[in-house]
Amino acid sequence: MQTALARELFHRTSTAAPIGLLGIVAVLFPHWQVVDHGRLLLWAALIALPLIGSAVFGRWALQALERGVPARTLVNWECLPAGLAGVIWGLMPLIVQTGQLDALFYYRLMLLCITIVFLIPTMAHFVRVWTVFAGSAWAVLLLQVLQQPYVEPMGFSLTLSLAV
């Protein structure tokens, strides 16, 4: 059972990771005119690394399963790119910020929520993989929101709603 679930996870991961590049475009496009291009490209490069790594690892893991490598070991290793991607997605509102509470701030929060929910079907074969991704993204995001001065008027209510 574990091997069959792992096979499905790695098959989906290796095909879904390249689709994640659309998320990069969804961040870059609306911010291109208002945010420093260096910060935008830095974030795009950072998030591309775990996406590419996960796709390559997924293809390799499918072959490793056929060679008899335990599914549990491979799934545990998949938590690393998932956690790294979660941290980088969580950092996105900070790296790609305009420095004010504007529509793009809420767009970034919405996009992060959509990304977390979108990945449930891809990673839900083993809840720990999705939990590592979502947990690291939310933890990094919450720590940022508490430190942003432009969120202060709504600091508590926004942080509370994100925590829920």
Salt bridges, closest charged atoms under 4 A:
GLU8 OE2 - ARG12 NE 2.78
GLU66 OE2 - ARG7 NE 3.39
